[in-house]
């Protein structure tokens, strides 16, 4: 499937330009304040951008940006650079402009220009990944098959479950259970209910969570942490549509739509023996991956503004602070961004938020400083925030290849994979490993 490269404006002195994009062909493109008469170009009306600031060009199959001796330099992911190979997800700063480098496949590109899918309360963002997520959630609402939501902590899996339920047409309510918090001795009773006197303390009968969700939806949050003994009983309930209360001999049929959510890779848990393979096979009737915040960087600044507005705080961001937010890894995703907004909104000032006000761990990876920003940055290892337990993004694979000077063998060793797996990733992500070898 073909990939299209584009630069998307995330921040500009001219707010009308935010959201505009430049599709990148194979011809060099000049970026600057006065380059309209110099072939293929993109004019950035910004006094901090030089007349001819930088050039985008292809070299050995890789897209790179080259600074043309600009007054304020060119930055990629917070680093000042003369020439840099770009990867999907890179943040480029030219003057007061912040641009996002993206690759889009045909479906992604069509999704961005097609009519928007229905809104889902709480699922904010207009990136192609969020549009796809909303499409999947609406479609999942119409199916009776179990649904598995996967994704890191803080990405909004519970909000997706609410959206699925809202579009299911079911009259019952959504009931949520945190499987990690279920006491093992009482877990069966909590899920399936119990008869009066079934055990010490059972003074009243209980319908259980399946009973409470009758005619509605049951969300099994953190299902990967469910005890093995309970997994077998859950499998039977999913397979037969019947549950049996503790202390009773007769089963009863329940009409419940089951949605499971986990941040744990269940396939790996099956291999380790901590999760039943037959239950996993039953849960993946419909699988919906919920994207991380760093995978949809174009949503970061609008989300932050929305969270600040909820707190009735009108503080904006300096260019340096906005860049730091865009370049941060966000290990706790939207939840972390929202908590940052809560913290910053409590300070009694209307002055724009400076980079120096941000938490140290948020800015410690940004080695370069924006013009006029005198706060210090602490460098970190460039591969420290890359997971070795999941398939890398294009940005992550490019960073590892660049760190190891294009060595596929060392890259494979870093991820604990065979070399052929690295080549498969590179082909799928549109990356040429040889482009990272030094001249």
matplotlib code that plots the C-alpha trace (Angstrom):
import matplotlib.pyplot as plt

x = [0.0, 1.4, 2.5, 2.2, 4.4, 3.1, 4.0, 1.2, 1.1, 0.6, 1.4, 1.9, 1.8, -1.1, -3.7, -5.6, -2.6, -2.9, -4.1, -2.9, -0.6, 1.9, 2.0, 5.6, 6.6, 10.0, 11.1, 13.1, 10.9, 12.2, 10.8, 11.1, 9.7, 10.4, 10.9, 7.9, 10.0, 12.4, 10.6, 8.6, 8.3, 6.2, 6.1, 5.9, 4.9, 6.8, 9.4, 11.4, 11.8, 14.6, 13.9, 15.3, 15.3, 15.5, 15.1, 13.3, 15.0, 15.3, 18.6, 19.1, 15.4, 15.1, 13.5, 15.8, 15.6, 18.7, 19.1, 20.2, 22.1, 19.0, 19.2, 17.2, 18.3, 16.2, 15.1, 13.8, 12.3, 13.9, 17.4, 19.1, 20.3, 22.1, 20.8, 18.5, 16.7, 13.0, 10.7, 6.9, 6.0, 9.0, 8.3, 10.0, 10.5, 11.2, 11.0, 7.7, 6.2, 5.8, 5.3, 4.5, 6.1, 3.7, 3.2, -0.3, -1.5, -4.4, -7.0, -5.6, -5.7, -9.2, -10.4, -9.1, -11.2, -14.3, -17.3, -16.5, -17.7, -20.2, -18.8, -18.1, -18.3, -14.8, -12.9, -11.3, -9.0, -9.2, -6.2, -6.7, -6.0, -8.8, -11.2, -10.4, -11.0, -14.4, -15.3, -14.3, -16.2, -19.4, -19.2, -18.4, -21.6, -23.6, -22.0, -22.8, -19.3, -17.0, -14.8, -11.2, -9.7, -5.9, -3.7, -1.4, -2.7, -4.3, -5.3, -9.0, -10.1, -13.0, -14.3, -14.2, -16.3, -18.8, -18.9, -19.5, -22.3, -23.9, -24.0, -25.2, -28.9, -29.0, -31.5, -29.5, -26.6, -22.9, -21.4, -17.6, -15.5, -11.7, -10.5, -7.2, -9.1, -11.3, -10.5, -9.8, -12.0, -15.0, -14.4, -16.9, -19.6, -18.8, -19.2, -21.9, -23.8, -24.6, -27.6, -28.6, -26.5, -24.1, -21.2, -20.5, -21.7, -24.0, -27.1, -28.8, -28.8, -26.8, -27.3, -23.6, -22.2, -23.5, -26.9, -26.6, -25.5, -28.6, -29.7, -26.6, -22.8, -20.2, -16.7, -14.0, -11.3, -7.7, -8.9, -5.3, -5.1, -8.0, -7.2, -6.8, -9.4, -12.0, -10.9, -12.4, -15.8, -15.7, -15.0, -18.0, -20.2, -19.0, -19.4, -22.9, -24.4, -25.2, -24.0, -24.5, -24.7, -22.5, -24.6, -27.0, -27.1, -29.1, -27.6, -29.5, -29.2, -28.0, -28.1, -24.9, -22.6, -19.0, -16.2, -12.7, -9.9, -6.2, -2.8, -1.1, -0.3, -2.6, -0.8, 2.4, 0.4, -0.9, 2.7, 3.7, 0.8, -0.8, -3.8, -5.9, -5.5, -9.1, -10.4, -8.1, -9.5, -13.0, -12.3, -10.8, -14.1, -13.5, -10.1, -9.7, -6.3, -6.5, -3.6, -1.1, -0.9, 2.6, 1.1, -1.3, 0.8, -1.4, -4.0, -1.7, -2.0, -5.8, -6.3, -4.2, -6.2, -9.4, -8.3, -7.2, -10.5, -12.4, -10.5, -11.5, -7.8, -6.8, -3.1, -1.4, 1.9, 5.2, 6.6, 9.3, 6.7, 4.5, 7.4, 8.2, 4.7, 4.8, 8.2, 7.4, 7.0, 3.8, 4.1, 0.8, -0.9, -4.0, -4.3, -0.8, -1.6, -4.8, -3.1, -0.4, -3.2, -4.8, -1.4, -0.6, -4.1, -3.9, -1.2, -2.6, -1.3, -2.4, 1.1, 1.9, 3.3, 7.1, 9.1, 10.8, 7.4, 7.0, 8.0, 11.6, 10.9, 8.8, 11.6, 14.6, 14.8, 14.7, 18.4, 17.9, 16.5, 14.1, 15.2, 14.9, 14.4, 17.2, 16.0, 18.5, 17.9, 19.3, 20.1, 18.9, 19.8, 18.1, 16.7, 15.6, 11.9, 11.6, 9.8, 11.5, 8.3, 6.2, 6.6, 8.2, 6.7, 8.4, 9.9, 11.2, 12.7, 14.4, 15.9, 17.3, 18.7, 20.2, 21.7, 23.4, 24.5, 22.1, 23.2, 20.3, 22.1, 22.5, 18.9, 17.7, 19.7, 18.3, 14.7, 15.6, 14.4, 15.8, 17.2, 14.4, 11.9, 13.7, 13.6, 9.8, 9.3, 11.3, 9.4, 6.0, 7.0, 8.6, 12.1, 15.4, 18.0, 20.9, 19.9, 21.2, 24.7, 27.4, 29.1]
y = [0.0, 3.4, 5.9, 9.7, 12.0, 15.3, 18.2, 19.3, 22.8, 22.3, 25.8, 29.1, 32.8, 32.8, 30.6, 30.2, 28.1, 25.6, 22.3, 23.1, 20.5, 20.2, 16.9, 15.9, 14.6, 13.4, 16.9, 19.1, 21.6, 24.9, 26.2, 29.8, 33.3, 34.4, 31.4, 31.6, 32.1, 29.3, 26.2, 23.9, 25.7, 26.3, 29.9, 30.4, 33.9, 34.2, 36.9, 34.2, 32.1, 33.0, 33.9, 30.5, 28.6, 24.8, 22.3, 19.0, 16.5, 12.7, 11.0, 7.3, 6.6, 8.7, 12.0, 14.6, 18.2, 20.4, 23.8, 26.5, 28.7, 30.1, 32.7, 30.8, 27.2, 24.2, 21.8, 18.2, 16.8, 19.6, 19.1, 21.7, 20.1, 20.9, 17.8, 15.2, 12.1, 12.5, 9.7, 9.5, 11.5, 13.9, 17.4, 20.1, 23.7, 26.6, 29.9, 30.0, 27.3, 23.7, 21.1, 17.4, 15.0, 12.2, 9.2, 8.3, 5.3, 5.5, 4.7, 7.3, 10.0, 9.2, 9.2, 12.8, 14.1, 11.9, 12.8, 12.6, 9.5, 10.1, 11.9, 9.8, 11.7, 12.2, 10.8, 14.0, 14.5, 14.9, 12.8, 10.0, 7.5, 8.9, 9.1, 5.4, 4.6, 6.2, 4.3, 1.0, 1.8, 2.7, -0.5, -2.6, -1.4, -3.2, -6.6, -9.1, -10.6, -10.0, -7.0, -6.6, -3.1, -3.0, -0.1, 1.5, 2.9, 6.3, 6.1, 6.1, 2.5, 3.0, 5.9, 3.7, 1.2, 3.9, 4.8, 1.2, 0.9, 4.2, 2.9, -0.6, 0.3, -1.7, -0.5, -1.8, 0.1, -0.2, -1.9, -1.7, -4.1, -3.8, -7.3, -6.4, -5.3, -8.4, -10.3, -13.9, -15.5, -13.4, -12.9, -15.5, -14.1, -10.6, -11.5, -14.1, -13.4, -15.6, -17.1, -16.0, -18.0, -19.3, -18.4, -16.6, -13.0, -13.7, -12.4, -11.3, -12.7, -10.8, -10.8, -10.2, -7.9, -10.0, -9.7, -5.9, -5.6, -7.6, -6.1, -3.8, -4.0, -5.4, -3.9, -6.2, -3.7, -5.1, -8.5, -9.6, -9.6, -11.9, -15.0, -18.2, -20.0, -17.3, -17.3, -20.8, -19.7, -16.6, -18.7, -20.8, -17.8, -16.3, -19.7, -20.5, -17.2, -18.7, -18.0, -19.8, -18.0, -19.2, -21.5, -22.5, -25.6, -24.1, -21.8, -18.9, -17.2, -13.6, -11.1, -9.1, -7.5, -8.2, -5.7, -6.5, -4.0, -4.6, -2.9, -6.3, -8.0, -11.0, -13.1, -12.9, -13.7, -16.8, -17.8, -17.3, -19.4, -16.5, -16.3, -19.0, -19.3, -20.5, -17.4, -15.1, -16.7, -16.0, -12.4, -11.3, -11.6, -7.9, -6.3, -2.5, -1.0, 2.3, 4.5, 6.1, 9.9, 10.0, 8.2, 11.1, 14.1, 16.4, 16.0, 17.0, 20.8, 20.9, 18.4, 20.5, 23.6, 21.8, 20.5, 24.0, 25.5, 23.0, 24.4, 27.9, 28.7, 31.0, 30.5, 29.7, 28.2, 29.7, 28.2, 26.4, 24.9, 23.8, 22.1, 20.3, 18.9, 17.7, 16.0, 14.3, 10.5, 10.6, 7.2, 7.7, 9.2, 11.4, 10.9, 12.4, 15.3, 16.1, 16.0, 18.4, 20.8, 20.5, 21.3, 24.3, 25.7, 26.2, 28.9, 32.4, 34.0, 34.6, 34.7, 32.1, 28.8, 28.7, 25.6, 26.1, 25.6, 22.1, 19.0, 18.1, 14.6, 16.2, 18.4, 16.3, 14.7, 18.0, 18.9, 22.1, 25.3, 27.6, 31.2, 33.3, 30.3, 30.1, 26.9, 24.0, 20.6, 17.3, 14.9, 11.3, 8.2, 8.4, 4.8, 4.9, 5.4, 2.8, -0.4, -3.6, -5.6, -4.2, -3.6, -0.2, 2.8, 4.3, 7.0, 4.5, 2.2, 5.1, 6.3, 2.9, 2.5, 6.0, 5.2, 2.0, 3.7, 1.6, -1.8, -4.2, -6.8, -4.4, -3.1, -6.7, -7.4, -4.3, -5.5, -9.2, -10.2, -11.9, -9.6, -10.6, -9.1, -5.8, -5.9, -6.7, -3.7, -1.4, -2.5, -2.0, 1.4, 2.7, 3.0, 2.2, 0.9, 1.8, 5.4, 5.6, 4.3, 7.0, 8.2]
z = [0.0, -1.0, 1.5, 1.2, 3.2, 4.4, 6.7, 9.0, 10.7, 14.4, 15.5, 13.6, 14.3, 11.9, 13.6, 10.3, 9.0, 11.8, 10.4, 6.8, 5.2, 2.4, 0.5, -0.2, -3.6, -4.8, -5.8, -3.3, -1.5, -0.1, 3.1, 4.1, 4.3, 0.7, -1.6, -3.8, -7.0, -6.3, -7.7, -5.4, -2.1, 1.0, 2.2, 6.0, 6.8, 10.0, 11.0, 12.8, 9.7, 7.3, 3.7, 2.6, 5.8, 5.0, 2.2, 2.1, -0.2, -0.8, -0.4, -0.8, -0.3, 2.9, 3.4, 5.0, 6.0, 5.5, 7.2, 4.7, 7.1, 8.7, 11.4, 14.0, 12.9, 12.2, 15.0, 14.8, 18.0, 20.0, 18.6, 16.5, 13.3, 10.0, 8.2, 9.5, 8.2, 9.0, 10.2, 10.7, 13.8, 13.9, 15.1, 13.0, 14.3, 11.9, 13.7, 15.5, 13.3, 14.6, 11.9, 12.1, 9.6, 8.8, 6.5, 5.5, 3.6, 1.1, 3.7, 6.2, 3.5, 2.4, 6.1, 6.6, 3.7, 4.2, 6.3, 10.0, 11.9, 14.8, 17.9, 21.0, 24.3, 25.8, 22.7, 21.6, 18.6, 14.8, 13.8, 11.3, 14.1, 16.3, 13.3, 12.7, 16.3, 16.3, 13.1, 14.8, 18.0, 16.2, 14.1, 17.2, 18.8, 16.1, 16.6, 19.3, 19.3, 22.3, 21.8, 23.0, 23.5, 23.6, 24.4, 26.9, 30.3, 30.0, 26.3, 27.0, 26.6, 29.0, 26.9, 23.9, 25.7, 26.6, 22.9, 21.9, 24.3, 23.2, 19.6, 20.5, 20.9, 24.1, 26.7, 29.7, 31.2, 31.0, 34.0, 34.6, 36.7, 37.3, 37.1, 38.7, 41.9, 42.2, 45.4, 44.2, 46.9, 46.0, 42.3, 41.1, 43.3, 42.1, 38.5, 38.5, 41.8, 44.7, 46.5, 50.0, 52.5, 49.8, 52.1, 55.4, 55.1, 52.2, 54.0, 50.8, 47.2, 44.6, 40.8, 40.2, 37.6, 34.7, 36.2, 36.7, 33.0, 31.8, 28.5, 28.4, 28.3, 30.7, 30.6, 31.9, 32.5, 32.8, 31.9, 31.6, 35.4, 36.0, 38.1, 36.0, 38.1, 37.1, 33.5, 32.9, 34.3, 32.2, 29.1, 29.8, 30.2, 26.9, 25.1, 26.4, 27.3, 30.7, 34.3, 37.5, 40.9, 43.7, 45.9, 43.1, 40.8, 37.9, 35.3, 33.8, 30.4, 30.4, 27.5, 28.0, 25.5, 26.7, 26.1, 27.6, 27.9, 28.7, 28.6, 28.8, 25.5, 25.9, 23.3, 25.4, 28.5, 26.8, 26.0, 29.6, 30.8, 32.8, 30.4, 28.8, 25.1, 24.6, 26.4, 24.4, 21.2, 22.4, 23.4, 20.1, 18.1, 17.4, 18.3, 18.6, 19.2, 21.1, 19.9, 22.3, 22.5, 20.9, 17.9, 17.3, 18.1, 16.1, 18.9, 21.8, 21.7, 21.0, 23.9, 26.2, 25.3, 25.9, 29.3, 30.3, 29.2, 31.4, 34.3, 33.1, 32.6, 29.7, 29.9, 26.6, 25.8, 24.6, 21.5, 23.6, 25.9, 23.0, 21.4, 24.7, 24.9, 21.3, 21.8, 25.1, 25.0, 27.2, 28.8, 30.6, 27.6, 27.7, 31.5, 32.0, 29.7, 31.6, 35.0, 33.6, 32.7, 36.1, 37.7, 35.5, 35.8, 39.5, 39.3, 39.7, 36.5, 33.0, 31.6, 28.9, 30.2, 29.8, 29.2, 32.6, 34.3, 32.9, 35.0, 34.7, 33.4, 30.6, 29.3, 30.2, 26.7, 24.8, 24.4, 22.3, 23.6, 21.8, 21.1, 24.2, 26.5, 29.1, 30.9, 31.0, 29.4, 30.6, 27.7, 28.0, 26.1, 22.7, 22.9, 26.6, 25.9, 23.1, 24.1, 23.1, 23.8, 20.9, 17.2, 16.7, 15.0, 12.0, 14.2, 16.7, 14.1, 12.4, 15.7, 16.5, 12.9, 13.1, 16.6, 15.2, 11.9, 9.8, 11.2, 10.9, 13.0, 16.0, 15.5, 15.6, 18.7, 20.4, 19.8, 20.5, 17.1, 13.9, 11.2, 8.8, 11.2, 11.1, 7.3, 7.4, 9.7, 7.5, 4.4, 6.0, 7.5, 4.3, 5.7, 3.9, 6.5, 4.2, 4.3, 7.9, 7.1, 7.4, 4.2]

ax = plt.figure().add_subplot(projection="3d")
ax.plot(x, y, z, "-o")
ax.set_aspect("equal")
plt.show()
